[in-house]
Amino acid sequence: MKKSIELRRQLHRAPELAGQEKITSNTIITFLQDCEPDSLITGIGGYGIAAEFKGKQNGPRILIRCELDALPITESLNIPYRSEVMGVSHKCGHDGHMAIVAGLAEHLQLQRPDRGSVVLMFQPSEETGEGAERVLSDPKFDKVLPDLVLALHNLPGYPLGQLIIGSGPFASSSSGLKIHLQGKTSHAAEPKAGNSPAPAVAQLIQVLSSIPQFYTSLHESAKVTVIHARVGEIAFGTSPGEGDVMVTLRSHTQEMMQLLIDRVASIAGSTADMFGLEITITPTEPFPPTVNDSQIVKLINEAAGKLEMNIHQISHPFAWSEDFGHFTSRFKGALFGLGAGEDHPALHHPDYDFPDDLIDPGISLFMETINNLQEL
């Protein structure tokens, strides 16, 4: 565990944003080389890495995925290993997830799977929702095409080391939409000579926010959150000629997500027509729902039971999203949570820091689950 903690803290000192994980990737590559995997593939979907440990007999190829990237958040903690990069820090625990999966490599070096193989996937750009899709579409990924996929995420607000799991949708689908409205600027003294998008922006903020109330049923989970709005520039002598409204959509299913996207596009288009504006709608940061396979969840539960872990079965999906959903939409798999402490600072909070006490339980649970999955 000591080596994994040292790695975690080394990664914490040098965080990198999505798409920029060069130092992080090199650090992981150096660590993995010492673990002597049967193959080590780099540069997958950007700075992604895959290390494969093969068994002696045929069996399933099990992929275990963690994330490389950090967040654009200034660290508030005064800790010996605090971030040395201004404005960037590991406030989602990806440093800890990497330490767990790297620690797993040490165990697999000494104990190869009996059957099949295990692929340890270090994925870039999770926070922007781009990394998983880039990895999956990279021809290099075909060399480690899995039968089963697993991932974990630490979850503050739950008892330290508790397993949080459930079958079916585990994390929600989400997508950002950028709505750009183009009119015509004019002098502020003569707004009639132009066409300001301000009334349309104001109307869209109200109407889009009401979509879940008026366009979805009571049993359907849907959220539309206006996260940004803007008209023109700060120029008191100018009536603006263009503006933006940005929304985040969330749902538990991809079907509901498409309904939300279509509804937003319809309302925004009608509003633009009403005010004589041109409109452009651009999707951004799409996350499909992460859906857990019931059979794999059963085997994870059995592994946790053997380790005498505290287990919490969720009754409904989490509202947050994870781009691991791109993996579970193509392969049988599961994402589970490990409690980071009931009073632990929340994810993405400047005071958050991954608890090192989760590293050993995470490694043990993965190892026990791998043993169970080899029989599939």
Secondary structure, 3 states (H helix, E strand, C coil): CHHHHHHHHHHHHCCCCCCCCHHHHHHHHHHHHCCCCCEEEEEECCCEEEEEEECCEEEEEEEEEEECCCECCCCCCCCCCCCCCCCCECCCCHHHHHHHHHHHHHHHHHCCCCEEEEEEEEECCCCCCCHHHHHHHCHHHHHHCCCEEEEEEEECCCCCCCEEECCEEEECEEEEEEEEEECECEECCCHHHCECCHHHHHHHHHHHHCHHHHHCCCCCCEEEEEEEEEECCCCCCEECCEEEEEEEEEECCHHHHHHHHHHHHHHHHHHHHHCCCEEEEEEEEEECCEEECHHHHHHHHHHHHHCCCCEEECCCCECCCCCCHHHHCCCEEEEEEEECCCCCCCCCCCCCCCCHHHHHHHHHHHHHHHHHHCCC
